Amino acid sequence: MFKQAKSAFIWYQLYKFRKTVVFIVLLLCIVFFSQWIYSDVVEYLTLRKKLEYLDILLPIKWAVIFFNIGLSTYLVTSLFKKEKKQENTKEKVTIKSSQKERVKKEEIKEPKQNKETLSQREASFLHSKKLNSKAESLIKR
């Protein structure tokens, strides 16, 4: 039973992060194939007797290997950080939306204009009638 649950969890995580996992596998394949390509290029250069290019070839090979391994480890370690960042952004969005709603409610309760600048007719209208937005009128229906 535990093996099935563990297997289901692993397959779920692979499916969830499939794009990143495929990219990591491709990077690691490049690392493995770089040795094969390097040996093939060295053999070609020795046959053509152009050994001066071998000094450049070895550092390029190791640069490719280290870059791919480094990028792969970064992607593996950042897999679960993305999920946490998304949760944080969702919380921030809900906080911002609730703050906006509070500001709108305060604006409805207290208009930005001073009552002194309003005419007598406008002031009486504000006190006698309650202004409803479209959303409020739809909710009342």
N, C-alpha and C positions, 0 to 999 in steps of 0.2 A: 504494500500500500504506500509506504514512504517513497519507494523508488518511482512509482507512478506519479506521485505528487511532485517529486523533484524533477522528473522528466517533463511534466506539464509546465512547471515554472520556467525551466530552461527554454523550452520551445516557445513559450509566451514571450520571454524576454528577447529571444532571437527574432521573433516576428515583429515585436514592437520597435526594435532598433535595426531592422533589416538593412536599411540603406547604409547606415554607418558600419555595420558588420561586413557588408559586401565590400565597402571601400577599404576597410582594414585588411580583409583577405587579399584584395588586389595589391595593396601596398606590400604585404608580406610575400606575395608571389613574385613581385618585382625584386625583392631582396634575394629570394632563392634563385631566380633566373639571372640575377646580375653576375653571380659567380660563373655560371655557364657561358654567358655572353662575354665576360672578361677573358675566360680561358680561350674562347674561340677567337677573339680579337688579338690576343697575345700570340696565338699560333699563326694567325694571318700576318702579323707584323714581323715575326721572326722569319717566315718564308719570304717575305718581300725585303727583308734586311733593312727595315726602318725602325731600328731599336730606339731612336731618339724620342719617339712618341710614347714609349713605355713609361717614361718619367711622369708624364701627364696623366696617363691612363689609370694608374693605381690610385692616386688621390681622388680622381673623379669617381671611381668605383666605390671607395669607402665613403665618400660624401653622399652618394646616392643611398647606400646602405644605412648610414646613420640618420639621414633625413627621413627615410621611410620608417625606420624603427621608432624614431622620436615622434613622428606624426601619428603613428599607430598607437603608441602608448598614451599620447595626449587624447586621442579620440576615445580610447577605452576608458580613461579616467574621467573624461567629461561626459560620458553617457548619462550618468545618473544626476549630474549637476544640472543638465538641461531640464530635467523633470522638476527639480526644486525651483529653478528660475521661473518656469511656467507657473507653478503654484504661487510664487511670490507675486508675479505680475497679475494673476487673477485676483489675489487679495488686494493689491493696490488699485485695480480697476474698480472693485466693489467699494473700497474706501472712498475713492474719488467720486464715484457716482452717488454715494450716500451724502458726501459733502456738498455736491452740486444740488441735490434735492433739498438739503437743509437751507442752502443759500436761496433757492427759488421760493421756498416756503416763507423765509424771512422777508424776501422782496414783496411777496404777495401781502403779507401782514403789514409791513411798513414800506410804503412806496418811497422811492429815493427822493422824490421832490418834497420840499418843505411845504407844510400846510399853509404857511404864511404867503408863499408865492402863488397859491391857488386862489382862484376867485371864490366868491361866496357860493356861487352855483355849483362849482366843481367840488368844493368841500362838502356841501350838503349831499351831493350825489355819491361821494365816496362813503359817507356815513350811513346813508339810507339804503344803498343797494350793495349786495355782495357780488363781486365780479367773479365769474367762473371761467376757467379755461375750457378748451374743447374736451380735454381728457376728463375733467371733473364732470362735465355735462354728460359725457358718454357713460361714465361710471354710474351716475344717478339713474340712467335709463335701465 
